[in-house]
């Protein structure tokens, strides 16, 4: 079975199908909490539905374990059902029959194959509120969490670089939505609108080939791929970790740090292995380690955003 694009869209909507009113409500709540600095508890996931509305379909194309995306999983579901752990999960998840089969398949895929997560907008809002950047660069822009946070906080400029050209249209739609919301909020004062609206620059290209000397930024925030955990569309393929370190992580971290303004903040959300293997030799121990708490089954797993304040160049 090979799914058509229309079939993929239909499946994605059976899993997540929030209305435009729902995401407008989420947006308004984000605006409210950004003014109160209250990002905790039940509000931690706030804003995720906005990201899902625009980029969920593309997330389902991301490949994980067995080199399979969620759609690959569906296309080959009869083969996957032969695996005992998949059979067990299906039996457990279908007992109540409260959810449609694609929602159940997505739960099983997340648990047994790969869970493709987003960067929570509230986490970015909290960081940017604390460090008050003027221009944020995200060289692996991903699903849009950091862009949304910049817009919510009226940060002067967001520069996103993303190799996945299939995200062009979703980003264009998200940016249009955000600009329309700003127009609605600030239509009473045109000059105030011009001062507050975030300038958004998106570049759909390989971050390794970008000229960082052509832009000015005082903050880097990015969560690059964790080795081979997830394979995003259009990403380069590396034979092993050693080659990926040499050809991807080292030049990318070096170039983006060198372009950072003096006194700026360099924030990388990454696994401890890459931090210890690559970032410490390049930049030294992080000045701060900021916990990133996921909704995880393994409570021993710890994830951080590592932060350096740039004083001297490399």
N, C-alpha and C positions, 0 to 999 in steps of 0.2 A: 504493500500500500504506500502510495506517495501522496501526501497532502497537497492540495492546491492552496494558493494564497488565501482565497476566500474561506476555505475550510479552516485554515490556521486562524484567521481573524474570528471566525465563529467559535472555535474552541477557546481562544483567549477570552472572549466575552462571557463564556460559560464559567470561567474561573474568576475573573474580575470584570465587573461591568458597572462601575460607578458613573453616575450622571454628571453632567457639567455643573449642576447645582451643588452636588456633593463636593466637588473639588473647589468650587467657589467658597463654600462654607469652610473648608479646610484652610484655604488661603486667608480668609478673614480671621480665623482662629490663630493662625501663625502670626499675623500682624499684631494681634492682641497680646500674645505671649511674648513676642519680641520686645514689647514695651514694658513688660513686667519682669523679664529675666527668669521666667518660670518654665523650665524645659523638662521637668522630671515627671516621674510616676506614670500615670495613664496617658500623659501627653507625649511620651517619648516617640511614639510612632506618628505623631501628627505631621502631616505633609507628605507622608508616604503615598497616599492615594493620588496626590497630584503627579508624583513621579510615575506611578503605575498607569495613570490615565494616558500619559504620553509615550512611555517607553516599555511597557510590559510586554507587548508583542515581540519586540526585539530581544528582550531578555530570554524569551522562550527559545530563541535560536542559538543561545550560547551553549557551547559543548562542555560537558564535564566528564566524569568517569565513563569509561567504555567509549570515549570519543563520541558521546551521544548528547544531543540537545533534548529538551523536553519533546519537541516535535519528532525527533528521531525515535525517542522512547515510544511515542504513540504509534508511529509507523511500524515499529517492530515489537509491538506489545505482546504478540503471541510468543515470540522468542523469549522475551523478558519474563513472561509468566512461567517459563520452565525453571527459573531460578527459585529455589526453595524460599529464600528470604522475601522475594517478591510475592510469592503465593501466600506466605504468612501475613504480610502486610495487607494484601487484598482482602483476605478473610477477616482480619481485624477491622479494617476501615469500612467494609461494606456491610457489617452487621447491623448498623443502625439505619442505613439507607436514607439518611437525612440530606445527603449532598449528591449532586450529579456526578457521573462517573469521571468526567474530566477533572473536576475539582479533587476527587479522590486520587486519580492518577498523578496529579501535581503534588499532592502531599507525599505520595509514595516516592516520586522522583526526588523531591527535596530531601527525604530521609535516606533513601537507598543509593541515589546516584550523586546529585550535586544540588545544593541550594544556592542559586544565583542571587546574591543580596545587593541591596542598594546602600549607598551612603545616606544615613538619615539626615534630612534637612535640619532637624532640631539640634543635632550634634554640631553641624557646621555653624548654625546660628550662634550657639553657645561659644564656640571658638572665636568667631569673628567679632562677637560682642566684646569679648575679653581683650583681644589684641588689636582691634580697630584698624584694619588695613584700609588703604586707599584703593589699591588695585590688586585683585586676586588672580593668580595664574593657576589653572589646573591643567597640567600637561597630559593627563589621562582623564578627560572630562566625564567619561562614563555615562551614567543614567540621568544626571542632572541635579543631584542633591545640592551640590555646592553652588550651582548657578541660582537655584531657587532661594537659597539662603542669602546670597548677595542681593538679590532683588528685594527680598523681604526687608532687609536692613538698609536698603538704599545706599549700599556701598558704591563708590564712584564708578568703578569699572570691573568687569569680569572678563577674563580672557581664557577661553577654553580651547584645548587642542584635543581632537578625537580622531583616531585612525579609522573607526567604523563609519564608513560613508552611508551605511543604511540608517544611521541616526540623523541624517540631515533633515529629513522631513519632520520627524518627531521633535527635534530641537526647534525647528522653525515654528511649529505649532505651539510649543511651550513658550517660546519667546513672545509670540503674538498674544497669547493668553496673558502673560505677565504685563506686557505693555498696555493691553486693554484695561487690565485691573488698575494700573497706575493712572491711566487717563481718567478712569471713573473716580478714583480717590482724589485726584488733584485738579480736576477740571475747573475748580473755582479760582485757581490762581496759576496762570500759565507760567509765570516766572518761577514760582516755587516748584512746579513740575519739572522744569528744565534743570533746576539745581538738584532735585532729589532722584530723578529717574536713573537707574543703573545703566551705564553704557555696556552693552554685551557684544563681544567680538568672539565669533566661533571660527576655528580653522579646522577643516576636515582633512587632515594629513598626518603623516608619520611624525611623531614628536621628535624623533632623532634627527630629522632633516629640517626642523624649524629653525629660523634665525632669531635667537633670543636677544641678540643685540639690536633688533629692530623694534623692540617693545620695552616699556618701562613698567616694572612691577615691584611692589614692596612686600608681597606675601605670596608664597607658594603653598597651596594645599592640594594634595593629590593622593590617590590610593591606587597605585599601579598594580598590574596583575601579579598574583602570588605564584611565581613559577608556572606550573602547568595545571594548577587547580581548576582553572576555567579557561576556555579557549573562545575568545570573542571573534566575531566576524571581522575579516580583513586583517587580523593581527598576524605579525610575522611568526613563523614557527622556528623554534630553536631545538637543536638535537639533544642538548643536555643542559644541566644547570651551569656548568663551567662556561659554556659558550654563551648562554643567556646573560650571565654576569658580565662577561667581557664585552659583548656586543649590544646589550640593552641597558642593564641597570647602571653600570659604571659611567658610560658616556651620557646617559640621560640625566642622572643625578648631578654629574659634573657640570654639564651645560646649563641646567636650570638654576643651579646654585650660583654659578659664576655670573649669570644675568641678573640675579636678585640685587636690589638696591641695598647699600650699606645701612645697617640698622633694621633691615627687614626680617621677616620671620619665614623660616623654611619648615613646613609641616608635612610629614609623610606618614600616612597610615599604611603600615606594612607588617608582615609577619616578623617575628623575632629573628628568624634565620637570615633574612635579607638585611635586617638592621645590623646584626652582629658581623655578617660576612662582608657586606658592602659599605654600609653607611658609617659605621664606626671607623674603619680604615680611611674613609674619605674625609669625614667631617669631625671625627672624635665623638665622644659620648654626647648624647642629646642633652640639651640644657633642661628639657622637661620631657616627661613621659606622661601622656594624657590618656587614661583608660578609655577604650571604646567597648562598651558593654553590648554584646550581641545577645539575641534570644537563642541560646545554644543548649544542646543536649549535654555537652561535655563541660561541666562547670570548672574543670581544671584549666581549660583553654583561656589564655589571656591575650588580648589584642590591644595595641596602643597606637596612638599618633605620636610620633617622635618629633620634637621641636628644637630647632636651633635658631638663635638670633645671630644674624650675620654681622660680624664686627670687622673681620679682615677677609680679603679674597683668598681663594685657594692658592 
